[in-house]
Amino acid sequence: MPDQRLRQRLQQLLQQFSSGLGDSLPLACQDWANTKAAYRFFSNERVTEQDILEGHQQATQQRVTATNGPVLVLHDTTEFSFSRRRIKGLGALYRYSRARRGDLTLCGMLMHSSLVVTTEGLPLGLAAVKFWTRKKFKGTNALKRSVNPTRVPIAQKESVRWLENLEQATARLGVADRSVHIGDRESDIYELFCAAQNAGTKFVLRTCVDRLAEDGQKTIAAILKQTPVKAVHCVEVTDRHGQVSEAVLEIKYRRLWVYAPKAKQKQYGPLKLTVLYARERDEPKGRERVDWKLITNLPVRSRSEAIEKLNWYACRWKIELFHKVLKSGCQAEEYKLRTADRLVKLLAVLCILAWRVFWLTMLNRVEPEAAPELAFTTEEVRVLDHLRKDKDPYAAAEPRLATYIQQLARLGGYLARANDSPPGNLVMWRGLARLTDIALGFQLGAKFVGN
């Protein structure tokens, strides 16, 4: 932060928002003085979203350094729609047609985030975040009719955000050899492959472009068609209705030379990459068939290495959950600031809070035996001890983090029955809000009555 006062105000805002996730700005601040100070903070031209996220990103780097083995950097883009509000500086998101009323363009902003997680799925923090707006909406199909996308320099496309975040995240974390960048089909960009190679880092991306390979006369699809199945793997798949079924995957993989688009082959040379193809053997009922074609600069020499890469890509869903916490839990699209610049700073604050909720949820599943002080203050531990209904004598002697997180989830409506799945993000953010209120009551009680 530029000075100490702004740093203190940011700390206070984080405390106020964490006590009421999803509350409006006046409700979170509680009085006019704090509300006005919050508006001034978000309007301050000396404060940027990078200033707000700087401390969090430094802590993310420290958490990554404290881990061993590979870490996954998940990349994805999400949209924030504010079409019902008059906000200065917002751009077009997309356009849809309405009967008898013509086309309607929805306004908002976009965020491309890079979330660092362990291979077990524990989120360590955000390594890079980019916000932007569009001056006007241009449909992809309309652009293809007027210009060949492969001939447009990457610097002139929105897709450059993938390269920028990869380079920033790699430089920030400082462990390029341990970082594996994960992206969906939107990340199938040849310039991104080259950027990862130049940065000395790794990637596992889902591909949708049938590129030229080997001698430049055949495509990847044609080569994979001639490649025999090298492994069979069974996984559990959940459909949209929550029904779990088993899918038998046939896995192919091959190391080959991959070429850039013809218009860019003079600028970018071929790369030695591995293509990994996993397809469900039989057509399932009630859901889409599992059909993943991945491309990576990591070697795949055995069945276990192929399954490992598939599991790493499956962790990409974690960033979707993070965006869900940001939108549904923190209610990021419901705030009523008047300019896009103020909204960006507010979203940066909410990103930190959304990560903490998601971190607590996953910490319970990855490190249940850890000490409760890893996630709670001494006062919060005391409050949760008083609220615990099951007075287990061994719990006091050997406190477990899972015991306290479960009690926190109960405050948010978690029933903790024998066959219930671990608590999710929804009950966690409800429980955090209630815990803050109860802790405040304990403080007032100690002040007026005594410890």
Buried (B, 14 or more C-beta within 10 A) or exposed (E): BEEEEBEEBBEBBBEBBBBBBBBEBBEBBEEEEBBEBBBEBBBBEEBBBEBBBEBBBEEBBEBBEEBEEBBBBBBBBBBBBBEEBEBEBBBBBBEEEEEEEEEEEBBBBBBBBBBBBBBEBBBBBBBBBBBBBBEEBEEEEEEEEEEEEEEEEBEEBEBBBBBBBBBBBBEBBEBBEBBBBBBBEBBBBBBBBBBBBEBEBBBBBBBEBEBBBBEEEBBBEEBBEEEEEBBEBEBEBEEEEEEEEEBEBBBBBBEBBBBBBEEBBEEBEBBEBBBBBBBBEEEBEEBEEBEBBBBBBBEBEEBEBBBBBBEBBEBBEBBEBBBBBBBBBBBBBEBEBBBBBBBBBBBBBBBBBBBBBBBBBBBBBBBBEBBBEEBBEEEBBBBBBEBBEEEEEEBEEEBBBBBBBBBBBBBBEBEEEEEEEBBBBBBBBBBBBBBBEBBEEBEEEEEEEEE
